[in-house]
Structures are given as structure tokens and as C-alpha cells.
Amino acid sequence: MGSKVLVACATKYGATAEIAGKLGESLRGAGLEAEVAAVDRAGDVAQYAAVIVGSAVYIGSWRKEAANFLKANEQKLAGRPVWLFSSGPTGEGDPVALTKGWRFPDALQPVADRIKPRDIVVLGGAHDPKKLNVIEKFMSRNVNAPMGDFRNWAAITAWATGIAEAVLEAGS
């Protein structure tokens, strides 16, 4: 198992997958073996020393495939270091402040409590109107959702660096 880390995510339009890719790149840069995969294509989590799971968030919920992955792998995840991330709030500023303190889906909190992740973070997302369908465009206009890319790559890299340090320390 050694220093092998899985970064598994669920995305709708690709912004969360790009975050997962950056996490994997940062972990590899720190000397770890990192595999990035969609949650529905991730292998057996038992083969990894650590696991990062993330999802795009819509109306306070993780994507169904990410929620199912977390539930299906709960027992195996509870036995290893795990980090969780949500992506999605758009706008300038702290993503947790933008979500009015929301950090994780209420429906999944009991699962997270049993897994005992090392950290749960909310990361800014991207909202590209060219990728939205008619209904999503209407909803976005109705709630005045900020359009643009609000991912903070420096913060994402810093979070990955902290994870890498923890995994490397545990492996020594």
C-alpha cells in the first residue's frame, strides 16, 4: 500500500474533476503515487494508503454517485486516512462563508462521522453558462448565481500539500 493515494470525485461539467486532477498532480509532486478517478470508476479503496473523495454540490447535496461511493465504501474508508471535499459555491470570498457555514451534506454527515475524515473542506467552483441547459440557466438567473471560475488553485494546492505531508509522515 505504501504511499498510494486515491483521489475520487463526482463532477457534472468537469470543474470538480479538474480540482481532483490538481490534487493528484500536487500529491505526485510531493512524491506520492496518486490515482485520480471518477467515483464510479475508482478501484477497491483497500489498495490505497489514503483516500480523498470529492463531489460537486448542487442545492446542498453531493452528486448521487459520490454519495453512493461513500456509503458503499464506508467500512473500508473508516480504516484509513480520508479527506473529503465539496466544490461548487461561486462568488468572491471564502467558500464556507458563501454557503452560509454549510460544510457537508446533512444526509451524508452520519456516514462521514463513522469514517472520521481528517478534514472536510469546501472549495470554490466554476459556473460556465455555456455548459448549462435551459433550466439551469433559468435557475441561475433566478438566484443571481455568479458566473465564472472561482476555484482557488493556491488553496487547493496548499490543501493537497498538507495531505501529502500527513500521508508521508504516516508511512515513515
TISERO-143822 format. One record per atom (N, C-alpha, C): residue number from 1; atom name; z, x, y. Coordinates in steps of 0.05 Angstrom, whole numbers, plus 5000, padded with zeros to 4 digits. Atoms other than C-alpha are relative to their C-alpha. Last residue first. Example, Ala and Ser with C-alpha at 12.3 -4.5 7.8 and 13.67 -1.06 7.14 Angstrom:
! residues 2
{atom 2; 'N'; {4999; 4984; 4976}}
{atom 2; 'CA'; {5143; 5273; 4979}}
{atom 2; 'C'; {5014; 4985; 5022}}
{atom 1; 'N'; {5000; 5018; 4976}}
{atom 1; 'CA'; {5156; 5246; 4910}}
{atom 1; 'C'; {5000; 5018; 5024}}
END
This chain:
! residues 172
{atom 172; 'N'; {4991; 4972; 5002}}
{atom 172; 'CA'; {5155; 5152; 5133}}
{atom 172; 'C'; {5027; 5003; 4987}}
{atom 171; 'N'; {5013; 4986; 5022}}
{atom 171; 'CA'; {5121; 5085; 5120}}
{atom 171; 'C'; {5010; 5029; 4996}}
{atom 170; 'N'; {4991; 5012; 5025}}
{atom 170; 'CA'; {5169; 5044; 5162}}
{atom 170; 'C'; {4989; 5015; 4976}}
{atom 169; 'N'; {4971; 4993; 5004}}
{atom 169; 'CA'; {5158; 5091; 5221}}
{atom 169; 'C'; {5010; 4989; 4974}}
{atom 168; 'N'; {4999; 4971; 5007}}
{atom 168; 'CA'; {5082; 5085; 5213}}
{atom 168; 'C'; {5029; 5009; 4996}}
{atom 167; 'N'; {5011; 4997; 5028}}
{atom 167; 'CA'; {5086; 5009; 5211}}
{atom 167; 'C'; {5002; 5029; 4991}}
{atom 166; 'N'; {4982; 5012; 5019}}
{atom 166; 'CA'; {5132; 5005; 5272}}
{atom 166; 'C'; {4991; 5004; 4971}}
{atom 165; 'N'; {4975; 4984; 5001}}
{atom 165; 'CA'; {5090; 5054; 5312}}
{atom 165; 'C'; {5020; 4990; 4980}}
{atom 164; 'N'; {5007; 4976; 5015}}
{atom 164; 'CA'; {5026; 5016; 5294}}
{atom 164; 'C'; {5025; 5018; 4998}}
{atom 163; 'N'; {5001; 5007; 5028}}
{atom 163; 'CA'; {5058; 4951; 5317}}
{atom 163; 'C'; {4994; 5025; 4983}}
{atom 162; 'N'; {4973; 5005; 5009}}
{atom 162; 'CA'; {5077; 4981; 5384}}
{atom 162; 'C'; {5001; 4993; 4970}}
{atom 161; 'N'; {4987; 4974; 5001}}
{atom 161; 'CA'; {5007; 5008; 5393}}
{atom 161; 'C'; {5029; 4998; 4990}}
{atom 160; 'N'; {5009; 4987; 5025}}
{atom 160; 'CA'; {4978; 4940; 5376}}
{atom 160; 'C'; {5013; 5027; 4997}}
{atom 159; 'N'; {4986; 5014; 5022}}
{atom 159; 'CA'; {5020; 4908; 5431}}
{atom 159; 'C'; {4992; 5013; 4974}}
{atom 158; 'N'; {4971; 4992; 5000}}
{atom 158; 'CA'; {4997; 4962; 5480}}
{atom 158; 'C'; {5015; 4986; 4978}}
{atom 157; 'N'; {4998; 4973; 5011}}
{atom 157; 'CA'; {4924; 4950; 5461}}
{atom 157; 'C'; {5029; 5009; 4999}}
{atom 156; 'N'; {5006; 5002; 5029}}
{atom 156; 'CA'; {4931; 4875; 5472}}
{atom 156; 'C'; {5002; 5027; 4987}}
{atom 155; 'N'; {4976; 5012; 5013}}
{atom 155; 'CA'; {4966; 4887; 5539}}
{atom 155; 'C'; {4995; 4997; 4970}}
{atom 154; 'N'; {4979; 4980; 4999}}
{atom 154; 'CA'; {4910; 4934; 5562}}
{atom 154; 'C'; {5025; 4990; 4986}}
{atom 153; 'N'; {5005; 4980; 5021}}
{atom 153; 'CA'; {4857; 4885; 5538}}
{atom 153; 'C'; {5021; 5022; 5000}}
{atom 152; 'N'; {4990; 4976; 4988}}
{atom 152; 'CA'; {4885; 4828; 5579}}
{atom 152; 'C'; {4999; 5022; 4979}}
{atom 151; 'N'; {4987; 4982; 5020}}
{atom 151; 'CA'; {4842; 4769; 5557}}
{atom 151; 'C'; {5008; 5026; 5014}}
{atom 150; 'N'; {4974; 4993; 4991}}
{atom 150; 'CA'; {4828; 4722; 5615}}
{atom 150; 'C'; {5016; 5017; 4980}}
{atom 149; 'N'; {4987; 4983; 5020}}
{atom 149; 'CA'; {4753; 4714; 5606}}
{atom 149; 'C'; {5027; 5010; 5011}}
{atom 148; 'N'; {5002; 4972; 4998}}
{atom 148; 'CA'; {4725; 4657; 5648}}
{atom 148; 'C'; {5015; 5014; 4977}}
{atom 147; 'N'; {5022; 4988; 5016}}
{atom 147; 'CA'; {4734; 4584; 5663}}
{atom 147; 'C'; {5000; 5030; 5004}}
{atom 146; 'N'; {5014; 4977; 4988}}
{atom 146; 'CA'; {4800; 4556; 5688}}
{atom 146; 'C'; {4979; 5011; 4981}}
{atom 145; 'N'; {4995; 4975; 5015}}
{atom 145; 'CA'; {4816; 4488; 5657}}
{atom 145; 'C'; {4984; 5023; 5013}}
{atom 144; 'N'; {5004; 4977; 4983}}
{atom 144; 'CA'; {4814; 4434; 5711}}
{atom 144; 'C'; {5006; 5027; 4986}}
{atom 143; 'N'; {4975; 4986; 4997}}
{atom 143; 'CA'; {4843; 4383; 5664}}
{atom 143; 'C'; {4998; 5024; 5017}}
{atom 142; 'N'; {4979; 5019; 4995}}
{atom 142; 'CA'; {4785; 4334; 5670}}
{atom 142; 'C'; {5027; 5013; 5005}}
{atom 141; 'N'; {5002; 5008; 4972}}
{atom 141; 'CA'; {4733; 4390; 5676}}
{atom 141; 'C'; {5024; 4981; 5007}}
{atom 140; 'N'; {4993; 4977; 4984}}
{atom 140; 'CA'; {4756; 4420; 5610}}
{atom 140; 'C'; {4999; 4993; 5030}}
{atom 139; 'N'; {4971; 4996; 5001}}
{atom 139; 'CA'; {4756; 4352; 5576}}
{atom 139; 'C'; {5008; 5023; 5018}}
{atom 138; 'N'; {4988; 5023; 4986}}
{atom 138; 'CA'; {4684; 4338; 5599}}
{atom 138; 'C'; {5030; 5004; 5001}}
{atom 137; 'N'; {5005; 4996; 4971}}
{atom 137; 'CA'; {4661; 4407; 5578}}
{atom 137; 'C'; {5013; 4978; 5016}}
{atom 136; 'N'; {4982; 4978; 4991}}
{atom 136; 'CA'; {4695; 4398; 5510}}
{atom 136; 'C'; {4996; 5006; 5030}}
{atom 135; 'N'; {4973; 5011; 4998}}
{atom 135; 'CA'; {4660; 4330; 5501}}
{atom 135; 'C'; {5020; 5022; 5010}}
{atom 134; 'N'; {4998; 5019; 4978}}
{atom 134; 'CA'; {4592; 4359; 5518}}
{atom 134; 'C'; {5028; 4989; 5003}}
{atom 133; 'N'; {5017; 5024; 5004}}
{atom 133; 'CA'; {4598; 4419; 5472}}
{atom 133; 'C'; {5006; 4981; 5023}}
{atom 132; 'N'; {4986; 5025; 5004}}
{atom 132; 'CA'; {4627; 4485; 5498}}
{atom 132; 'C'; {4980; 4977; 4995}}
{atom 131; 'N'; {4995; 5004; 5028}}
{atom 131; 'CA'; {4594; 4553; 5489}}
{atom 131; 'C'; {5012; 4973; 4993}}
{atom 130; 'N'; {5026; 5000; 5015}}
{atom 130; 'CA'; {4561; 4557; 5557}}
{atom 130; 'C'; {5004; 4995; 4970}}
{atom 129; 'N'; {5012; 5027; 5000}}
{atom 129; 'CA'; {4627; 4536; 5589}}
{atom 129; 'C'; {4974; 4999; 4985}}
{atom 128; 'N'; {5028; 4997; 4992}}
{atom 128; 'CA'; {4659; 4602; 5567}}
{atom 128; 'C'; {4986; 4973; 4999}}
{atom 127; 'N'; {5010; 5027; 4999}}
{atom 127; 'CA'; {4735; 4598; 5565}}
{atom 127; 'C'; {4972; 5002; 5011}}
{atom 126; 'N'; {5024; 5002; 4985}}
{atom 126; 'CA'; {4768; 4663; 5544}}
{atom 126; 'C'; {4988; 4972; 4998}}
{atom 125; 'N'; {5025; 5005; 5015}}
{atom 125; 'CA'; {4839; 4673; 5521}}
{atom 125; 'C'; {4976; 5001; 5019}}
{atom 124; 'N'; {5020; 5015; 4985}}
{atom 124; 'CA'; {4904; 4702; 5546}}
{atom 124; 'C'; {4974; 4997; 4984}}
{atom 123; 'N'; {5019; 4984; 4986}}
{atom 123; 'CA'; {4952; 4725; 5493}}
{atom 123; 'C'; {4980; 4983; 5015}}
{atom 122; 'N'; {5022; 5017; 4990}}
{atom 122; 'CA'; {5014; 4690; 5468}}
{atom 122; 'C'; {4983; 5018; 5017}}
{atom 121; 'N'; {5010; 4998; 4972}}
{atom 121; 'CA'; {5060; 4734; 5427}}
{atom 121; 'C'; {4979; 4979; 5006}}
{atom 120; 'N'; {5019; 5022; 4996}}
{atom 120; 'CA'; {5104; 4726; 5365}}
{atom 120; 'C'; {4992; 5002; 5030}}
{atom 119; 'N'; {5006; 5009; 4973}}
{atom 119; 'CA'; {5142; 4788; 5342}}
{atom 119; 'C'; {4980; 4977; 4999}}
{atom 118; 'N'; {4988; 4980; 4982}}
{atom 118; 'CA'; {5174; 4819; 5281}}
{atom 118; 'C'; {4996; 4992; 5029}}
{atom 117; 'N'; {5018; 4980; 4988}}
{atom 117; 'CA'; {5157; 4756; 5242}}
{atom 117; 'C'; {5015; 5019; 5018}}
{atom 116; 'N'; {4986; 4982; 4983}}
{atom 116; 'CA'; {5213; 4722; 5202}}
{atom 116; 'C'; {4982; 5022; 5012}}
{atom 115; 'N'; {5014; 4975; 5002}}
{atom 115; 'CA'; {5171; 4690; 5147}}
{atom 115; 'C'; {5015; 5022; 5016}}
{atom 114; 'N'; {4996; 4989; 5027}}
{atom 114; 'CA'; {5222; 4634; 5139}}
{atom 114; 'C'; {4986; 5027; 4997}}
{atom 113; 'N'; {4971; 4993; 5003}}
{atom 113; 'CA'; {5226; 4621; 5214}}
{atom 113; 'C'; {5006; 5011; 4973}}
{atom 112; 'N'; {4995; 4974; 4986}}
{atom 112; 'CA'; {5150; 4625; 5219}}
{atom 112; 'C'; {5029; 5008; 4997}}
{atom 111; 'N'; {5013; 4979; 5017}}
{atom 111; 'CA'; {5143; 4570; 5167}}
{atom 111; 'C'; {5006; 5027; 5012}}
{atom 110; 'N'; {4983; 4996; 5024}}
{atom 110; 'CA'; {5195; 4527; 5205}}
{atom 110; 'C'; {4988; 5021; 4981}}
{atom 109; 'N'; {4976; 4985; 4995}}
{atom 109; 'CA'; {5156; 4540; 5270}}
{atom 109; 'C'; {5018; 5004; 4976}}
{atom 108; 'N'; {4999; 4976; 5017}}
{atom 108; 'CA'; {5090; 4516; 5243}}
{atom 108; 'C'; {5025; 5017; 5003}}
{atom 107; 'N'; {5004; 5008; 5028}}
{atom 107; 'CA'; {5093; 4444; 5269}}
{atom 107; 'C'; {5002; 5024; 4981}}
{atom 106; 'N'; {4976; 5012; 5011}}
{atom 106; 'CA'; {5123; 4468; 5335}}
{atom 106; 'C'; {4997; 4994; 4970}}
{atom 105; 'N'; {5001; 5028; 5007}}
{atom 105; 'CA'; {5062; 4512; 5348}}
{atom 105; 'C'; {5026; 4990; 4987}}
{atom 104; 'N'; {5009; 5003; 5027}}
{atom 104; 'CA'; {5082; 4579; 5379}}
{atom 104; 'C'; {5000; 4970; 4993}}
{atom 103; 'N'; {5006; 4974; 5013}}
{atom 103; 'CA'; {5100; 4608; 5447}}
{atom 103; 'C'; {4987; 4997; 4972}}
{atom 102; 'N'; {5009; 5004; 5027}}
{atom 102; 'CA'; {5102; 4550; 5497}}
{atom 102; 'C'; {4994; 5027; 4988}}
{atom 101; 'N'; {4979; 4991; 5019}}
{atom 101; 'CA'; {5141; 4570; 5559}}
{atom 101; 'C'; {4992; 4997; 4971}}
{atom 100; 'N'; {4974; 5012; 4993}}
{atom 100; 'CA'; {5099; 4530; 5609}}
{atom 100; 'C'; {5022; 5006; 4979}}
{atom 99; 'N'; {4996; 5021; 5020}}
{atom 99; 'CA'; {5033; 4550; 5576}}
{atom 99; 'C'; {5028; 4987; 5003}}
{atom 98; 'N'; {5022; 5019; 4998}}
{atom 98; 'CA'; {5012; 4589; 5638}}
{atom 98; 'C'; {5003; 4977; 4980}}
{atom 97; 'N'; {4995; 5017; 4976}}
{atom 97; 'CA'; {5081; 4621; 5640}}
{atom 97; 'C'; {4978; 4979; 5002}}
{atom 96; 'N'; {4977; 5018; 5007}}
{atom 96; 'CA'; {5071; 4644; 5568}}
{atom 96; 'C'; {5007; 4982; 5024}}
{atom 95; 'N'; {5008; 5022; 5017}}
{atom 95; 'CA'; {5001; 4671; 5586}}
{atom 95; 'C'; {5023; 4981; 4992}}
{atom 94; 'N'; {4988; 4998; 5027}}
{atom 94; 'CA'; {5028; 4712; 5644}}
{atom 94; 'C'; {4993; 4976; 4983}}
{atom 93; 'N'; {4971; 4999; 5003}}
{atom 93; 'CA'; {4981; 4709; 5703}}
{atom 93; 'C'; {5009; 5002; 4971}}
{atom 92; 'N'; {4987; 4975; 4993}}
{atom 92; 'CA'; {4910; 4688; 5720}}
{atom 92; 'C'; {5030; 4998; 4996}}
{atom 91; 'N'; {4989; 5000; 4973}}
{atom 91; 'CA'; {4880; 4630; 5683}}
{atom 91; 'C'; {5013; 5027; 5005}}
{atom 90; 'N'; {5017; 4988; 4980}}
{atom 90; 'CA'; {4863; 4613; 5612}}
{atom 90; 'C'; {5012; 4997; 5027}}
{atom 89; 'N'; {4996; 5009; 4972}}
{atom 89; 'CA'; {4911; 4600; 5555}}
{atom 89; 'C'; {4981; 5015; 5018}}
{atom 88; 'N'; {5012; 5024; 4990}}
{atom 88; 'CA'; {4878; 4611; 5488}}
{atom 88; 'C'; {5005; 4993; 5029}}
{atom 87; 'N'; {5017; 4994; 4976}}
{atom 87; 'CA'; {4905; 4662; 5442}}
{atom 87; 'C'; {4989; 4974; 5010}}
{atom 86; 'N'; {5015; 5024; 4993}}
{atom 86; 'CA'; {4964; 4657; 5393}}
{atom 86; 'C'; {4983; 5009; 5024}}
{atom 85; 'N'; {5010; 5004; 4972}}
{atom 85; 'CA'; {4993; 4718; 5360}}
{atom 85; 'C'; {4984; 4974; 5002}}
{atom 84; 'N'; {5016; 5024; 4996}}
{atom 84; 'CA'; {5037; 4731; 5299}}
{atom 84; 'C'; {4991; 4999; 5029}}
{atom 83; 'N'; {5002; 5006; 4971}}
{atom 83; 'CA'; {5066; 4796; 5273}}
{atom 83; 'C'; {4981; 4977; 5003}}
{atom 82; 'N'; {5021; 5019; 4991}}
{atom 82; 'CA'; {5088; 4807; 5201}}
{atom 82; 'C'; {5003; 4997; 5030}}
{atom 81; 'N'; {5001; 5002; 4971}}
{atom 81; 'CA'; {5127; 4863; 5166}}
{atom 81; 'C'; {4976; 4983; 5009}}
{atom 80; 'N'; {5012; 4977; 4986}}
{atom 80; 'CA'; {5132; 4847; 5092}}
{atom 80; 'C'; {5001; 4997; 5030}}
{atom 79; 'N'; {4991; 4975; 5012}}
{atom 79; 'CA'; {5168; 4802; 5042}}
{atom 79; 'C'; {4989; 5025; 5013}}
{atom 78; 'N'; {4971; 4997; 4995}}
{atom 78; 'CA'; {5163; 4737; 5082}}
{atom 78; 'C'; {5010; 5027; 4990}}
{atom 77; 'N'; {4997; 4990; 4972}}
{atom 77; 'CA'; {5087; 4746; 5083}}
{atom 77; 'C'; {5030; 5005; 5006}}
{atom 76; 'N'; {5009; 4972; 4999}}
{atom 76; 'CA'; {5084; 4739; 5007}}
{atom 76; 'C'; {5004; 5012; 5027}}
{atom 75; 'N'; {4981; 4984; 5017}}
{atom 75; 'CA'; {5126; 4675; 5007}}
{atom 75; 'C'; {4992; 5030; 5001}}
{atom 74; 'N'; {4973; 4998; 4989}}
{atom 74; 'CA'; {5088; 4644; 5066}}
{atom 74; 'C'; {5018; 5018; 4984}}
{atom 73; 'N'; {4991; 4973; 5005}}
{atom 73; 'CA'; {5018; 4658; 5041}}
{atom 73; 'C'; {5029; 5005; 5009}}
{atom 72; 'N'; {5007; 4992; 5028}}
{atom 72; 'CA'; {4994; 4586; 5032}}
{atom 72; 'C'; {5011; 5028; 4993}}
{atom 71; 'N'; {4985; 5015; 5019}}
{atom 71; 'CA'; {5031; 4563; 5095}}
{atom 71; 'C'; {4995; 5010; 4971}}
{atom 70; 'N'; {4971; 4994; 4997}}
{atom 70; 'CA'; {5005; 4618; 5140}}
{atom 70; 'C'; {5017; 4986; 4979}}
{atom 69; 'N'; {4996; 4972; 5009}}
{atom 69; 'CA'; {4934; 4611; 5113}}
{atom 69; 'C'; {5030; 5007; 5001}}
{atom 68; 'N'; {5001; 5001; 5029}}
{atom 68; 'CA'; {4936; 4534; 5122}}
{atom 68; 'C'; {5005; 5028; 4988}}
{atom 67; 'N'; {4976; 5013; 5009}}
{atom 67; 'CA'; {4958; 4542; 5194}}
{atom 67; 'C'; {5002; 4999; 4970}}
{atom 66; 'N'; {4979; 4981; 4996}}
{atom 66; 'CA'; {4902; 4592; 5206}}
{atom 66; 'C'; {5027; 4988; 4991}}
{atom 65; 'N'; {5002; 4979; 5020}}
{atom 65; 'CA'; {4850; 4546; 5174}}
{atom 65; 'C'; {5022; 5021; 5003}}
{atom 64; 'N'; {4991; 5009; 5026}}
{atom 64; 'CA'; {4874; 4487; 5215}}
{atom 64; 'C'; {5000; 5022; 4979}}
{atom 63; 'N'; {5022; 5011; 5015}}
{atom 63; 'CA'; {4867; 4522; 5282}}
{atom 63; 'C'; {5010; 4994; 4971}}
{atom 62; 'N'; {5017; 4980; 5011}}
{atom 62; 'CA'; {4934; 4532; 5315}}
{atom 62; 'C'; {4977; 4987; 4986}}
{atom 61; 'N'; {5002; 4997; 5030}}
{atom 61; 'CA'; {4962; 4475; 5355}}
{atom 61; 'C'; {4982; 5024; 4993}}
{atom 60; 'N'; {4975; 4992; 5012}}
{atom 60; 'CA'; {4987; 4467; 5426}}
{atom 60; 'C'; {5000; 5005; 4971}}
{atom 59; 'N'; {4980; 5021; 4996}}
{atom 59; 'CA'; {4927; 4429; 5452}}
{atom 59; 'C'; {5026; 5006; 4984}}
{atom 58; 'N'; {5011; 5024; 4987}}
{atom 58; 'CA'; {4879; 4480; 5424}}
{atom 58; 'C'; {5021; 4979; 5000}}
{atom 57; 'N'; {4982; 5024; 4997}}
{atom 57; 'CA'; {4903; 4549; 5405}}
{atom 57; 'C'; {4985; 4979; 5016}}
{atom 56; 'N'; {5006; 5013; 4975}}
{atom 56; 'CA'; {4860; 4606; 5377}}
{atom 56; 'C'; {5018; 4975; 5001}}
{atom 55; 'N'; {5018; 5024; 4999}}
{atom 55; 'CA'; {4895; 4637; 5319}}
{atom 55; 'C'; {4994; 4993; 5029}}
{atom 54; 'N'; {5003; 5013; 4974}}
{atom 54; 'CA'; {4930; 4700; 5299}}
{atom 54; 'C'; {4981; 4977; 4998}}
{atom 53; 'N'; {5015; 5025; 5002}}
{atom 53; 'CA'; {4959; 4734; 5238}}
{atom 53; 'C'; {4998; 4988; 5028}}
{atom 52; 'N'; {5001; 5013; 4974}}
{atom 52; 'CA'; {4980; 4807; 5236}}
{atom 52; 'C'; {4983; 4975; 4996}}
{atom 51; 'N'; {5021; 5020; 4995}}
{atom 51; 'CA'; {5000; 4834; 5167}}
{atom 51; 'C'; {5004; 4989; 5029}}
{atom 50; 'N'; {4993; 5017; 4978}}
{atom 50; 'CA'; {5037; 4896; 5144}}
{atom 50; 'C'; {4977; 4981; 5005}}
{atom 49; 'N'; {4974; 4992; 4992}}
{atom 49; 'CA'; {5038; 4942; 5083}}
{atom 49; 'C'; {5011; 4982; 5023}}
{atom 48; 'N'; {4997; 4988; 4973}}
{atom 48; 'CA'; {4979; 4905; 5055}}
{atom 48; 'C'; {5029; 5007; 5006}}
{atom 47; 'N'; {5011; 4973; 5001}}
{atom 47; 'CA'; {4959; 4891; 4982}}
{atom 47; 'C'; {5004; 5015; 5027}}
{atom 46; 'N'; {4982; 4982; 5014}}
{atom 46; 'CA'; {5005; 4830; 4978}}
{atom 46; 'C'; {4990; 5029; 5000}}
{atom 45; 'N'; {4983; 4986; 4981}}
{atom 45; 'CA'; {4964; 4795; 5032}}
{atom 45; 'C'; {5019; 5020; 4986}}
{atom 44; 'N'; {4972; 5004; 5008}}
{atom 44; 'CA'; {4911; 4779; 4979}}
{atom 44; 'C'; {5018; 5016; 5019}}
{atom 43; 'N'; {4992; 4997; 5028}}
{atom 43; 'CA'; {4844; 4780; 5014}}
{atom 43; 'C'; {5029; 4994; 4995}}
{atom 42; 'N'; {4980; 4978; 5004}}
{atom 42; 'CA'; {4825; 4752; 5080}}
{atom 42; 'C'; {5007; 5001; 4971}}
{atom 41; 'N'; {5013; 4978; 5016}}
{atom 41; 'CA'; {4761; 4710; 5081}}
{atom 41; 'C'; {5019; 5023; 4995}}
{atom 40; 'N'; {5011; 5011; 5024}}
{atom 40; 'CA'; {4791; 4643; 5104}}
{atom 40; 'C'; {4984; 5020; 4983}}
{atom 39; 'N'; {4979; 5008; 5019}}
{atom 39; 'CA'; {4836; 4679; 5152}}
{atom 39; 'C'; {4989; 4989; 4975}}
{atom 38; 'N'; {4994; 5028; 4995}}
{atom 38; 'CA'; {4776; 4713; 5185}}
{atom 38; 'C'; {5021; 4991; 4979}}
{atom 37; 'N'; {5014; 5021; 5014}}
{atom 37; 'CA'; {4781; 4787; 5173}}
{atom 37; 'C'; {5007; 4973; 5010}}
{atom 36; 'N'; {5002; 5024; 4984}}
{atom 36; 'CA'; {4801; 4853; 5204}}
{atom 36; 'C'; {4984; 4979; 4986}}
{atom 35; 'N'; {5021; 5018; 5008}}
{atom 35; 'CA'; {4823; 4910; 5158}}
{atom 35; 'C'; {5001; 4974; 5017}}
{atom 34; 'N'; {4999; 5028; 4991}}
{atom 34; 'CA'; {4864; 4966; 5187}}
{atom 34; 'C'; {4976; 4985; 4991}}
{atom 33; 'N'; {5024; 5012; 5012}}
{atom 33; 'CA'; {4878; 5034; 5155}}
{atom 33; 'C'; {5003; 4970; 5006}}
{atom 32; 'N'; {4996; 5019; 5021}}
{atom 32; 'CA'; {4928; 5066; 5202}}
{atom 32; 'C'; {4973; 4990; 4989}}
{atom 31; 'N'; {4999; 4987; 5026}}
{atom 31; 'CA'; {4919; 5130; 5242}}
{atom 31; 'C'; {5005; 4981; 4976}}
{atom 30; 'N'; {4973; 4989; 5004}}
{atom 30; 'CA'; {4936; 5105; 5312}}
{atom 30; 'C'; {5004; 5013; 4972}}
{atom 29; 'N'; {4997; 4977; 4981}}
{atom 29; 'CA'; {4862; 5096; 5328}}
{atom 29; 'C'; {5027; 5013; 4997}}
{atom 28; 'N'; {5015; 4978; 5012}}
{atom 28; 'CA'; {4857; 5052; 5266}}
{atom 28; 'C'; {5003; 5025; 5017}}
{atom 27; 'N'; {4984; 4992; 5024}}
{atom 27; 'CA'; {4912; 5007; 5294}}
{atom 27; 'C'; {4986; 5024; 4987}}
{atom 26; 'N'; {4976; 4986; 4990}}
{atom 26; 'CA'; {4876; 5004; 5361}}
{atom 26; 'C'; {5017; 5011; 4978}}
{atom 25; 'N'; {5009; 4975; 4988}}
{atom 25; 'CA'; {4810; 4985; 5329}}
{atom 25; 'C'; {5023; 5017; 5009}}
{atom 24; 'N'; {5008; 4982; 5022}}
{atom 24; 'CA'; {4844; 4932; 5287}}
{atom 24; 'C'; {4991; 5027; 5009}}
{atom 23; 'N'; {4975; 4992; 5014}}
{atom 23; 'CA'; {4878; 4902; 5348}}
{atom 23; 'C'; {4993; 5019; 4977}}
{atom 22; 'N'; {4987; 4979; 4982}}
{atom 22; 'CA'; {4812; 4904; 5386}}
{atom 22; 'C'; {5026; 5009; 4987}}
{atom 21; 'N'; {5016; 4975; 5002}}
{atom 21; 'CA'; {4777; 4867; 5328}}
{atom 21; 'C'; {5013; 5023; 5016}}
{atom 20; 'N'; {4994; 4988; 5026}}
{atom 20; 'CA'; {4832; 4815; 5326}}
{atom 20; 'C'; {4986; 5026; 4996}}
{atom 19; 'N'; {4973; 4990; 4997}}
{atom 19; 'CA'; {4822; 4803; 5401}}
{atom 19; 'C'; {5008; 5014; 4974}}
{atom 18; 'N'; {5003; 4975; 4984}}
{atom 18; 'CA'; {4747; 4797; 5389}}
{atom 18; 'C'; {5027; 5013; 5005}}
{atom 17; 'N'; {5010; 4979; 5018}}
{atom 17; 'CA'; {4761; 4747; 5334}}
{atom 17; 'C'; {4997; 5026; 5014}}
{atom 16; 'N'; {4976; 4991; 5015}}
{atom 16; 'CA'; {4804; 4708; 5384}}
{atom 16; 'C'; {4991; 5021; 4979}}
{atom 15; 'N'; {4982; 4985; 4982}}
{atom 15; 'CA'; {4745; 4704; 5433}}
{atom 15; 'C'; {5024; 5011; 4984}}
{atom 14; 'N'; {5002; 4972; 5003}}
{atom 14; 'CA'; {4695; 4684; 5378}}
{atom 14; 'C'; {5019; 5017; 5017}}
{atom 13; 'N'; {5023; 4989; 4985}}
{atom 13; 'CA'; {4680; 4612; 5394}}
{atom 13; 'C'; {4998; 5030; 5000}}
{atom 12; 'N'; {5020; 5021; 4998}}
{atom 12; 'CA'; {4726; 4576; 5345}}
{atom 12; 'C'; {4974; 5011; 5012}}
{atom 11; 'N'; {5013; 5002; 4974}}
{atom 11; 'CA'; {4772; 4630; 5320}}
{atom 11; 'C'; {4980; 4978; 5000}}
{atom 10; 'N'; {5018; 5023; 4999}}
{atom 10; 'CA'; {4820; 4639; 5263}}
{atom 10; 'C'; {4990; 4997; 5028}}
{atom 9; 'N'; {5000; 5019; 4978}}
{atom 9; 'CA'; {4851; 4707; 5251}}
{atom 9; 'C'; {4982; 4976; 4995}}
{atom 8; 'N'; {5014; 5024; 5008}}
{atom 8; 'CA'; {4872; 4759; 5200}}
{atom 8; 'C'; {5002; 4980; 5023}}
{atom 7; 'N'; {5001; 5017; 4976}}
{atom 7; 'CA'; {4891; 4830; 5218}}
{atom 7; 'C'; {4983; 4976; 4994}}
{atom 6; 'N'; {5019; 5022; 4998}}
{atom 6; 'CA'; {4911; 4864; 5153}}
{atom 6; 'C'; {5003; 4986; 5027}}
{atom 5; 'N'; {4992; 5024; 4984}}
{atom 5; 'CA'; {4946; 4931; 5155}}
{atom 5; 'C'; {4977; 4980; 5000}}
{atom 4; 'N'; {5022; 5020; 4999}}
{atom 4; 'CA'; {4942; 4988; 5104}}
{atom 4; 'C'; {5010; 4975; 5014}}
{atom 3; 'N'; {5003; 5008; 4972}}
{atom 3; 'CA'; {4992; 5044; 5118}}
{atom 3; 'C'; {4977; 4980; 5004}}
{atom 2; 'N'; {5000; 4980; 4978}}
{atom 2; 'CA'; {5018; 5056; 5049}}
{atom 2; 'C'; {4998; 4989; 5028}}
{atom 1; 'N'; {5000; 5017; 4976}}
{atom 1; 'CA'; {5000; 5000; 5000}}
{atom 1; 'C'; {5000; 5018; 5025}}
END
